[in-house]
Amino acid sequence: METRTVDVAVIGAGTAGLNAQRAASKAGARALLIERGPLGTTCARVGCMPSKLLIAASDAAHAVHDAGGFGIRVGDVEVDGRAVLRRVRAERDRFVSFVLDDCRVLIVRHGGADGSNRGAGHGRGAAHRGRYAAGGRAHAD
């Protein structure tokens, strides 16, 4: 089992948790963000941002398709779905990395913990009086 002493332990790396960890750190506290699931906000990972990127790709294809109305001649419009999704994933990962900048995250996986800011998983731990204890093996992606 690993024990860490901190002033503030924030559980959950959603928008509120990320902001709370940043505010506590900025105030000089030894703050730690604890997360057992995917890092980054829902908006950044699977919500707003990926959806907006898909809509932008659709808008681009539609604009090219309708370019003839402006006197611009183009061939048939072909959408490469795999390429669109590669771009969405790359941009999503880039955006999530911005969301997580300056955060010290304790990853809990299979009952273990480490101090990296990557990875996700499941685990268990107990926070008591400024300490966070997690048992088991640590693993980060």
Residue pairs with C-beta under 8 A, 6 or more apart in sequence:
1 133
1 134
1 135
1 136
2 112
2 113
2 133
2 134
2 138
3 131
3 132
3 133
4 32
4 106
4 113
4 115
4 131
4 132
4 133
5 30
5 130
5 131
6 29
6 30
6 31
6 32
6 130
6 131
6 132
7 24
7 29
7 30
7 31
7 130
8 20
8 21
8 24
8 29
8 30
8 31
8 32
9 31
9 32
9 34
9 127
9 130
9 132
10 17
10 20
10 21
10 24
10 31
10 32
10 33
10 34
11 17
11 34
11 35
11 127
12 33
12 34
12 35
13 33
13 35
13 37
13 39
13 40
13 41
13 100
13 103
13 105
14 41
14 42
15 41
15 43
17 33
17 35
18 33
18 41
18 99
18 100
18 103
20 31
21 31
21 32
21 33
21 103
21 104
22 102
22 103
24 31
25 31
25 102
25 104
31 104
32 104
32 105
32 106
32 132
33 103
33 104
33 105
33 106
34 105
34 106
34 108
34 125
34 127
34 132
35 105
35 106
35 107
35 108
35 120
36 107
36 108
36 109
36 120
36 121
36 122
36 123
37 120
37 121
37 122
38 45
38 120
39 96
39 100
39 105
39 117
39 118
39 119
39 120
40 95
40 96
40 99
40 100
41 47
41 99
43 49
44 92
44 95
44 96
44 99
45 92
45 96
49 91
49 92
49 95
50 88
50 92
53 87
53 88
53 91
53 92
54 84
54 88
57 79
57 84
57 87
57 88
61 77
61 79
64 74
64 77
65 77
67 73
67 74
68 74
100 117
103 117
104 115
104 117
105 115
105 116
105 117
106 113
106 114
106 115
106 132
106 134
107 113
107 114
107 116
107 118
107 119
107 120
107 121
107 138
107 139
107 140
108 121
108 122
108 123
108 124
108 125
108 134
109 119
109 120
109 121
109 122
109 123
109 137
109 138
109 139
109 140
110 121
110 122
110 123
110 136
110 137
110 139
111 123
111 124
111 125
111 134
111 135
111 136
111 137
112 123
112 134
112 135
112 136
112 137
112 138
112 139
113 123
113 125
113 132
113 134
113 138
114 138
114 139
114 140
116 140
118 140
118 141
119 139
119 140
119 141
120 141
121 139
123 134
123 136
124 134
124 135
124 136
125 132
125 133
125 134
125 135
126 132
126 133
127 133
